[in-house]
Amino acid sequence: MKSRRSRVVFKHQLRKMAASVEQQQQPQVGPAPPGTQQGASIPSLFMFPPMIRDALETDSSNIQDETVDEILPFLTGKEHSQLNAHGIPRLDKERHVRFLKKQLGALPSMFVGADPSRPWIFYWCLNALSLLGEDLEPYRTRLIETVRPMQNITGGFGGGFGQSSHLATTYATILSLALVGGDEAFEVVDRRSMWKWLCQLKQQDGGFQMAVGGEEDVRGAYCASVVISLLNLPLELSSDSPACAAGHTSLLSGLADWVRLCQTYEGGVSANHGVEAHGAYAFCALGCLSIIDSPHRSIRRYMDVPRLISWLSSRQYAPEGGFSGRTNKLVDGCYSHWVGGCWPLIEASLSGPEGPTAGPAGRPLEDTDADDSLFSRNGLIRYILCCCQDMSRRGGMRDKPSKYSDAYHTCYVLSGLSSAQNKWRLVASRADEALLGDDVWEVLPHTKGEQIFDEDDRLGTIHPVYAIPQHSVDAIRSYFSSKEGF
């Protein structure tokens, strides 16, 4: 039972939040265009504080209340100087491009500790620049010169010269080479040593370690699947692979069953078996399964899709509109991709190339929501444009208004914004399960429902499985498609 003082504080918080919302819904003044009405196209769920609250006050609930108080003024658009007709800030592309280009230059001494993450910085910046419409070809030579010494003779890429190979940095390096494109970039990769190294990472239970002797988790399943698929590596295991002792003969054998065991009682997906569900691991699991086979077959076969949809839906918060990564955690801009990027794969698993079947409640998928979506696209777009843009001289995208921008959040916030602005559809599934990545996808601007952002603020697109542009995926796969052996 709460004390009288706690109940008074609780009621005060509600009044304060309600007052903020009331102020939020007033017609805009000052910089907003004439006739602007904030929230005219925003679902009412994202216009008011939660109607039902748990009476138990905890540290988590207090921090959540503080976060809502922090975010509400930004959702009104009053912290921005340029608003569109819906009261939503414009996407300041030039500001964010300047930030990303600076991140690709010489970094201050405080970044020494991030040296093992250099391939990630390359990927985050290059992918975000691509989404913003920048030409990446000028970065090709510099990237090749930088990553070539990071490749180890035993296979894979480390975070820097002389560092041990790791699946995360290998994944980021391969995607970066795909982004800059060109035969010279693709030829950097030693496919034979890469294959031998992946065979050493393959474990008896079907999963992958992130490094030889390292942790085994669902990131390894996804990163390995991406590398195998993009480089067209042979699937046969080497005779000295640890997985051979369990009877595995292929790099992908047993992997889907291993991923299946990562789904938790909540419905989400954990790093490995028996731990907490996390949004990024849900994306990794869905991406891995969509490489192993077409998503309408593999995701349905290995995931409890209704429970997963329930958990993913619970990650979108109101009134914020953004996603959290875990139960009872705060909204964070990066989950615009990690959770938001799950929805195209979920929708493909429900629809397949034959068209919509049924939504999670048995209704036709196209009737699941007013804008034909399983999440609120406008709620997410509003959170990103209002709260995640760093409008200081620094630029870039951030977790939430109280945080600093960085390359990581800039990449994944923009990736999530692109996913919300555009709609991917599985057009044709592969004829043979062994033909990794041969599904045909189509992307079009999402036009159902009222669009709250200006068309000039629409971003480029990234493939829902590989998280780089479709043309980059096509180019690297085409290059390696003729290389059956070594």
Stockholm file with secondary structure:
# STOCKHOLM 1.0

chainA/1-486         MKSRRSRVVFKHQLRKMAASVEQQQQPQVGPAPPGTQQGASIPSLFMFPPMIRDALETDSSNIQDETVDEILPFLTGKEHSQLNAHGIPRLDKERHVRFLKKQLGALPSMFVGADPSRPWIFYWCLNALSLLGEDLEPYRTRLIETVRPMQNITGGFGGGFGQSSHLATTYATILSLALVGGDEAFEVVDRRSMWKWLCQLKQQDGGFQMAVGGEEDVRGAYCASVVISLLNLPLELSSDSPACAAGHTSLLSGLADWVRLCQTYEGGVSANHGVEAHGAYAFCALGCLSIIDSPHRSIRRYMDVPRLISWLSSRQYAPEGGFSGRTNKLVDGCYSHWVGGCWPLIEASLSGPEGPTAGPAGRPLEDTDADDSLFSRNGLIRYILCCCQDMSRRGGMRDKPSKYSDAYHTCYVLSGLSSAQNKWRLVASRADEALLGDDVWEVLPHTKGEQIFDEDDRLGTIHPVYAIPQHSVDAIRSYFSSKEGF
#=GR chainA/1-486 SS CCCHHHHHHHHHHHHHHHHHHHHHTSCCCTTSCTTCCTTTTSCGGGTSCCSSCCSCCCHHHHHHHHHHHHHHHHHTTTTCSCBCTTSCBCCCHHHHHHHHHHHTSCCCGGGGGGGGGHHHHHHHHHHHHHHTTCCCGGGHHHHHHHHGGGBCTTSSBCSSTTCCCCHHHHHHHHHHHHHHCSHHHHTTCCHHHHHHHHHHHBCTTSCBBSSTTSCBCHHHHHHHHHHHHHHTCCCBCCTTCGGGGGTCCBTTTTHHHHHHTTBCTTSSBBSSTTSCBCHHHHHHHHHHHHHHSCHHHHHHHHSCHHHHHHHHHTTBCTTTCSBBSSTTCCBCTTHHHHTTTHHHHHHHHHHCTTCCCCCTTSSCGGGSSTTSCSSCHHHHHHHHHHHSBCCSTTCSBCSSTTSCCCHHHHHHHHHHHHHHHEEEEEEECCSSTTSTTCCEEEEEECCSSCCCSCGGGCCCCCCTTTSSCHHHHHHHHHHHTTCSCC
#=GC SS_cons         CCCHHHHHHHHHHHHHHHHHHHHHTSCCCTTSCTTCCTTTTSCGGGTSCCSSCCSCCCHHHHHHHHHHHHHHHHHTTTTCSCBCTTSCBCCCHHHHHHHHHHHTSCCCGGGGGGGGGHHHHHHHHHHHHHHTTCCCGGGHHHHHHHHGGGBCTTSSBCSSTTCCCCHHHHHHHHHHHHHHCSHHHHTTCCHHHHHHHHHHHBCTTSCBBSSTTSCBCHHHHHHHHHHHHHHTCCCBCCTTCGGGGGTCCBTTTTHHHHHHTTBCTTSSBBSSTTSCBCHHHHHHHHHHHHHHSCHHHHHHHHSCHHHHHHHHHTTBCTTTCSBBSSTTCCBCTTHHHHTTTHHHHHHHHHHCTTCCCCCTTSSCGGGSSTTSCSSCHHHHHHHHHHHSBCCSTTCSBCSSTTSCCCHHHHHHHHHHHHHHHEEEEEEECCSSTTSTTCCEEEEEECCSSCCCSCGGGCCCCCCTTTSSCHHHHHHHHHHHTTCSCC
//
